[in-house]
Amino acid sequence: MDWGTDLWDQYDVIDKHTQSGLDLVDRYIKFVKERTEIEQNYAKQLRSLSKKYAKRGSKDEQDCKFSNHASFQEILNELNDYAGQRELIAENMMTAICVELTKYLQDIKQERKTHLSDAKKAQQTLESSFKQLESVSPTLLFADIYFADIIDFERGFLTDSILFIEQHKSGFERPGDVEFEDYTQGIKPATSESSLHPPKVRAKLWPFSKKHKTTHAEKHMPPAAEDFSHLPPEQRKKRLQAKIDDITKELQKTQDQSDALEKMKGVYEQNPQMGDPSSLEPQITETAQTIGRLKGELAKYEAWLSEAVGGEESSNTVNNNAQHSVSSAVTADPSQNIYTEFDYEFDDVESPIGQCTALYTFEGNSEGTISITEGELLSVMEEDKGDGWMRVLRGNGEEGYIPSSYVKLTP
């Protein structure tokens, strides 16, 4: 029997059972006491009987010399001894049973009373807890529903956040630490002419700067395209390269499967008892179709990647030519010789290739992009290569990518 499961909270049943046991012990003590009294009375009566028929006077002493009188006297003596034994039994029963049982009975009653008191307190506490539970149950139910809704909201936000990040991340690698050189040594003293024409240092554009403001203007963003043209150039190249790698792995796996089927077909043709070669034809045909499809997809994505890489190289060539022209012009001007050694230390100035006007406001939340406002005049630094993005320069010197559909080129 397991008390924890069979008698859990069975206070009334345990109370009756223990009380029945205590009543039985009490009855047994009374029984022993009454028997002790009977034993004592019996012993007393036996002694009285023995004393009553004992020898008296000289005449009886003379008669005791005869065997019949002596036998009777021995019976009386034995009866007296028997009475003494009954008295001893009664005394032992009184001390060894009645006294000890009475002591133990009192201890058990006191312990039982303590346990019943504790059980009563526990029952009262349980009832009070149930009342409190009933009072807070509606609140707990509301909280449970509320937190379940919060979990659903969080899951929805997480999905939206991941989708937003995948759509807008630029793919630029985080640059390392920038090493600065000390140019304080060997600086030529500034002249009045040079002070009037200080060299202009173009601020670098760090593509990893992030913004976290989101507005409804992003609804104008173009939908996701198969060639990833909706992404910025760097991110587009990375996504195209990753897609090419996946297709290459799948193509290699399918090619290995096709080779295995061809070998198995050859084995079946040499040993017809091992299998029917014609049973492999459907699998071989399906594998060949899969290989053709994968090769077509691979060629398509490789063409898109070549287009993305080629467009960037073409833009870099144009920019380098413009930079060379600016550098030549600076070198030809004698008044600028004082800054010649600094021209190689800073970024070359890149000339705009056109002007455009912003049609919408764009927040520029992803890496490599910038924010623009409606009606703002911008300088085009790199035109759209078919991916839906162009690089522009703001009037404050900030440079980055914006969607081509957000601006209108100025003729």
N, C-alpha and C positions, 0 to 999 in steps of 0.2 A: 504494500500500500504506500502511495506517495501522498504525504500530507499536503504538499503544495498544489496538487491537482484534485485529490479526492475530497479533502476537507476544507477547501478554500472558502473562507467567510461562513463556515457552518457553525456559527457561535451557539445557536440554540440547541443543535444536536449534541455538540460537545458538552454543553452545560448539563443537559439531562443525563448524558452518559456518565460524566464524572460524579454528578450528584447521586446517581444510583450506586456507584462504587463506594462512595463515602457512607451512604446509608447501610450498605452491606457490612462494612467494617464496624460501624457503630452497633449493629445488631449482634455481630460476632463478639464484640467486647461485652455486651450485656449478657450474652449466652455464657461466656467464660466466667463472668462474675457470679451468675446464678449457680453455675456448676460448682464454683469454689465454695459458695455458701452451703450447697448440698453436701459437698465433700467434708467440709468442716463439721457440719451437723452430724453427718454419718460417723465421722471419727469420734465426736463427742459422745454419741449414743453407744458406740462400741466400747469406749472406755467406761462409761457408766455401767454397761452390761457386764463387762469384765470385773469391775470393782464390786458389783452387786453379788456375784457368785464366788468371789475370792474367799480363801480360808479365814476363819475367825476363831480365835481362842485356842487354848491348849488342846482341847479335844480334837479340833480339826487338824492340828499339827500331828497329833498321834495317828490320826487316820491317814494322813498323807504318806505314811510309810508303806501303805498297801498300794499295789500297782494300779488299781482302778482309780483310787483317789489321785494318785500322782499323774495319771493320764489326763484326768479332767483338769488338773491344775495347769498342765502344759497347754491344753487347749485355751484356757483363759489367758495364759501369758502370750500365746501366739495371737490371740484376738486383740490383746492390748498393743502388741507390736504392729499388727495390721492397721489399727486405728492411728498409730503414729505415722505409718506410711501415707495414709490418706490425708493426714494433716500436712505432711511434707509436700504431697502433690498439690494440695490446695494452695499452699503458700507459694510454690514455684509458679503455678498458673497465674496467681495474682501479680507477682513481681515481673515475671518474664513475658507475660502476654498482655495482661490488662494495662499495666503501667506503660509499657513500651508502645503498644498500639494506640493508647490514648494520646501519647506525646506525638507520635507520627501523624495521627489523625488531625490534631490541631495544626501541625505544620502544613499538611496538605490542604486543609481548609483555608489557611491564610494565603498560601500560594495561589490556590484556585481563585480566591477573592481578588487578589492582585491582577491575575490574568484576565478575569472577567471585567475588571475596571478598565484595564488597558484596551480590551476589545470594544468596550462601550465607547471609550474616547475615540478609537479608530473609526468606529461606525459613525459617530457624530461628525468626525472630520470628513469621512467619505460623503456623507449626505450634504455637508456644507460645500464640498468640492463640486458635487453634482449640481447644486443650485447655482454656484458661480459659473460652471460650464454652460448651463442652460442660459444664463444671462449674457455670456459672451459668444455663444454659438453663432448668432447672426453676424457679429463682427468678424469672427474667424472665417465664416463662409464667404463674406464679402472680400476679405483680404486674400483668400485662396483664389477666388475668381480674378481679383485685381492683379495678383502676381502672375497668374497664368496668362492674362492679357499682356502684361509687361514682357513676358518671355516671347510671346508671339511677335510683339512689336520689335523687340531687339533682333529677333531672327530676320524680320523683314528689313530692318535698317542695315543689318550686316550684309544681306544679299545685295541691297541697293548700293552700299558703299563699295563692295568688291566690284560690282558692275561698273560703277562710276570710275573707279581707279583704273580698271582695265581699258576703259574707253579713252581716258585722258592722260595717262602717264606717257611721258615723252620717250623714255627708254635711254636717256643720256646716262652715262656712267658718272658716278660721283668723282670729281677730281680730287687729287691728293693735295697735300699742304703746299701752299705757294711759298717759294723761297724768294726772299727779298735780298737784294745786294745793296751794299753801302756805296752811294754815289757822292758822299760828302767830300771825298778826297778828289782833288783834281778838277773841281768845278771852276770854270772860267769866270772872272768877275763880270757882272752884268753891266752893260753900257746903257746909255739913255735910249739908244735905238732899240736895243734888245728888250728893254723894259717896256717899250711901247708895243712890241709884238711878242708877247710870251708864247712859248710853245703850247699847243693844245694837246692834252692827253685824253684820249678817249677811254671812258670807263668800260671795264670788262662786263660782259653779260654772263652771269653765273646761272646756268640752266637749271640748277637744282633748287632754286628759290621756290617756295611754295606759298600759296594763298588758300584760304579755307572759306572764302565767302561764296555763297551759291545764290543765284537769282534765277528768275524765270527766263532770262535771256538765253540760257543754255538749251532751251527747247529748240532753238534754231540750228543746233548742231546737226550735221548730216548723219544719216543712219549708218550703221556698221556695214561695210562692204567686204566682199570676199577677198579683194586684193589689199585690204587694210588701208585703203587710200584715205579713210576718215581719220587716220592717226597722224601725228607729227612724223617727220621724216625718220628720225632716229628710231622711234618706237616701231614705225612701219618696217624698217629693215630688220629689226630684231624679231618681230613677229613672223615676217616672211621667212627668215632663216630658220626659225624654230619649226615652222610648218614644213619646210623642205627637209629638215632632219627627221621629222616624224614620218613623212612619206617615204624617205630613203630607207628607214628602218623597216617599215611595213613592206616595202618593195623587196628588200633583201630576204625577209622572212617568207614572203610568198614565193620568191624565186627558189629558195631552198626547198619549200614544200613541193614545187613543181619538179625540181630535180629528183626528189625522193620518189614522186609518183612515176616518173619516167623510168627510174631504176627498177621500181617494183614491177612495172609493166614488162620490162625486159626479162626479169626473172620469171614472171608468169608465162611469157612466150617460150622461154627455154624449158620450163618445167610446168606443163599444163596442169599436173596434178596438184600444184600448190594454189592455183586460183585461175579465174577467167580474166584474161587481159582486157576484154571489152567492158568489164564491170568498172574499170578505172577511167574509162573515157569521159563520163560526165564530170568527174572531179578534175581531170586534166583540162577539159574545156573551160570549166569555171575558173580554174587557176589562171589559165592563159588570158581570159577576159579581165580578171582582176589585175594581172600584170600590165595589160594594155592600158587599163583605166589609170593605174597608179603612175605609169610612165607619162601619160598625158597630163595628169595633175602636176607631176614633178616638173615637166617642161613649162607648164603654165606659170607655176610659182617662181621658177628660175628666171623666166622672162620678166616677170614683175620685179624680182629682186635686181636684175640687171638694169632695168629701167630706173629703179630708185637709186642705185649706186651710180649709174651713168649720169643722171640728172644732177646729182650732187657734185660729181667731178667736173661737169660742164660749168656749174655755178662757181666752183672754186677757181677754174681757169679764168673766167671772166673777172672775178674779184682780184686774182693775182695780177692780171693785166692792168686793171685800174690802179692797183696799189703801186705797180711799177711806174706808171705814168706820173702819179703824185710824187713818188720818191724822186723821179728825174727832175720834176719841176722844182722841187725843194732844193735839190743839189745845184741847179742852174742859177739860183738866186743867191748872189754873194752876201746879201744882207742876212741870210739865214744860216750862214756857215757856223755861227756860234752854237747852233743847236744840232749840228750834223751828228755828233756822237750820241745824242739822245734819241735820234730817230730810229736807231737800231734797237734801242732798249725797250721802247714802247710798241704797242700794237700798231700796225700800219692802218692808216685811215682808209676806210672802204667807202667808195662813192655810191650814192643811190642810183638806181637804174630807172626810177620813175617816182611819181607821186600818186597818192590815192586818198580818198575821203571815206571815213567810217560811216556806214549806213546804220549800224546798230551798236549798242553798247555790249562789249565783251569783257567778262571779268578776269579771264586768264587764270583759271584755278590750277591747271596742271603744270608740270615742269616744262620749262622752255618757252612758255607762252607769256604774253603780257596783256594787261588790261587796256582797253581803249574806250572812248566815249563817242556817242553819236555826233557826227559832224566834225570830228577831229581830223586835221590834215596830217598825213603820215608820209614818210619816205620809204619807198619800196627798195629793200636791200637784196631780196631774192624772190623771184617770181614763182608762181605756182607751177610745180612740175607734174601736175595731174593728180596729186594726192589730196587736193583740197586745202592746202596750207601755203602761206607765204610768209616770208620774214620781212619785218618792217622796223623802222626806227622812229620813235616818238620825238617830239620837240625837246623833251627833257633829257634826251640821250639814252633812254631805255629802249632796248632792242629785244625782239623775240618773235615767235610765230603767232599768227592769228588765222582764223578761217577766211579763205578767199571770198566766200559768199557774204562776208560781213562788210566788205569795202567795195568802192567803185573807183576804178583807175581814172586818173585825171589825164586827159589828152595833152 
